[in-house]
Amino acid sequence: MNNKVQLEQVNIHFGKTHAVRDISMTFPENSVTAIIGPSGCGKSTLLRSMNRMHDLVPSARVTGKILVDNGDIYDRSVDPVAIRRRVGMVFQKPNPFPAMSIYDNVIAGYKLNGRLPRDEADEIVESCLKRVALWDEVKDRLRSNAMMLSGGQQQRLCIARTIAVKPEVILMDEPASALDPISTLKIEELIEELKERYTIIIVTHNMQQAARVSDYTAFLYMGDLVECGETKKIFTTPEVKRTEDYITGRFG
Amino acid sequence: MMQGVTLRKMKNHLMSFVMLACTLAVLIPLGLIFFHIVKMGISSLSLDFFTHIPAPTGEPGGGMANGMLGSLIMIGGASLIGLPIGILGAIYLSEFGGSKISTLIRFAADVLSGTPSIITGMVAYTLLVVPMKGFSGLAGSIALAMIMIPIVLRTTEEQLKMVPGSLREASLALGVPFWRTSLKVTLRSALSGVLTGILLAVARIAGETAPLLFTALGNQFWSKNVMQPMAALPLQIFSFAIAPYEDWHKLAWAGALVLVTVMFALSLTARYFGRTRQAR
């Protein structure tokens, strides 16, 4: 299987804080990789480096190589905007655009970048909402405000918005941690379906969730990569004692 | 024990009464001003007032139509100059800020908005009227813009800062460039608050008289050429009020009534925008 994303000795600093230390690992194409670890271990920091979200934080410094399809996304010649179109992101808290309708939220990636022909927009909205299993719930009120939806619906809308711009990789930063169990289940089912088309990297606090949805798991602790490999193996026969302690709930 | 409770309740009532009195102390002058202006001005308000220029000395009738037109032109000009500078500057401060320059800009804007407006007028006189060898509506617009910019800059910046960072991230993560995100997501989300700030700034400059004395000067006739001296409502109120004729005083009162009504309406509209924002 192809390695879609590859990290080579990635270090991330915020000012004097060394948040991610020398991490090298790979993310295989069309699979789900979970990044787990206790709060403050650098999971989200690592995730956000993969579509250059740290560019906005003046004190952040990313060194090492992050390759997407073997191209270094931190190369000087690379436009971060182009990278973010290939590597989409879903955030912890659902964040639909409050001034937009459900319809406009799905095509926000196009609308904010210019115009989109009406028939094309209709098609994108319907297909994306169907893929996140939201179509039947909202098809009669596409023009109403996106904030009218429940938290779980909002998060599925955000996923629809992300896949509408046809990314190759989707980063998910604890996408279900603000949701109730039923909504969480729906998101997890969705992730399972999405991996047929996309490479998914998900940060999660929830160990059961990592075990349920992911093919590969990486365990981070205090900015270090402790262990990574197939999820089945990490959860049954981890090689490092610390991983076992964390997974079994002995710390963290 | 019972005595303690009674004392506490009495203190409570006393303080409530003091605060009510303070509120009234604020409201009473406002009410006095408003009712006095209405009483004095309403009798001189007629269709002529809105359609005619001031009558020659000694003749009855006449209005302040040229002053209202001049005010509109100069406020429009000031907005054309001041709004882009104020709003774009606010985007810089809120979205790219954090450097030493932005601290300097904020400080400068705060000092500028505290500067007496007559000083602004004198500066505009020295920098514009003297080199251009004449008073003009354009100089008036620029002087008003100088008053408008710091107000718009600071209120817009505050509104932009209140937009949650998660919205900016959502837009950026969709591959939208930062500048488009700033305009179409951040500014758009803060729009109602920004509009409130703009309306308050317009209301503020609509009543400014001192800076116009040195720049637009005023005009007894229709004045649509921005390169010529231009009439303005507050200027006409000023010159009519200090004139020795009784019927001119009446016209000044009518002018004051129009001006106060316009500012009242602007403030109410601003409040309305502010409220719809909170409701959302």
Chai-1 contact restraints between the chains, C-beta under 6 A:
chainA,res_idxA,chainB,res_idxB,connection_type,confidence,min_distance_angstrom,max_distance_angstrom,comment,restraint_id
A,V81,B,G175,contact,1.0,0.0,6.0,A-B,restraint_1
A,V81,B,P177,contact,1.0,0.0,6.0,A-B,restraint_2
A,R84,B,A173,contact,1.0,0.0,6.0,A-B,restraint_3
A,R84,B,G175,contact,1.0,0.0,6.0,A-B,restraint_4
A,R85,B,G175,contact,1.0,0.0,6.0,A-B,restraint_5
A,M89,B,A173,contact,1.0,0.0,6.0,A-B,restraint_6
A,N95,B,S166,contact,1.0,0.0,6.0,A-B,restraint_7
A,N95,B,A170,contact,1.0,0.0,6.0,A-B,restraint_8
A,A99,B,R188,contact,1.0,0.0,6.0,A-B,restraint_9
A,A99,B,S189,contact,1.0,0.0,6.0,A-B,restraint_10
A,G109,B,L174,contact,1.0,0.0,6.0,A-B,restraint_11
A,L112,B,V176,contact,1.0,0.0,6.0,A-B,restraint_12
A,L112,B,R180,contact,1.0,0.0,6.0,A-B,restraint_13
A,L112,B,K184,contact,1.0,0.0,6.0,A-B,restraint_14
A,N113,B,V176,contact,1.0,0.0,6.0,A-B,restraint_15
A,V165,B,L174,contact,1.0,0.0,6.0,A-B,restraint_16
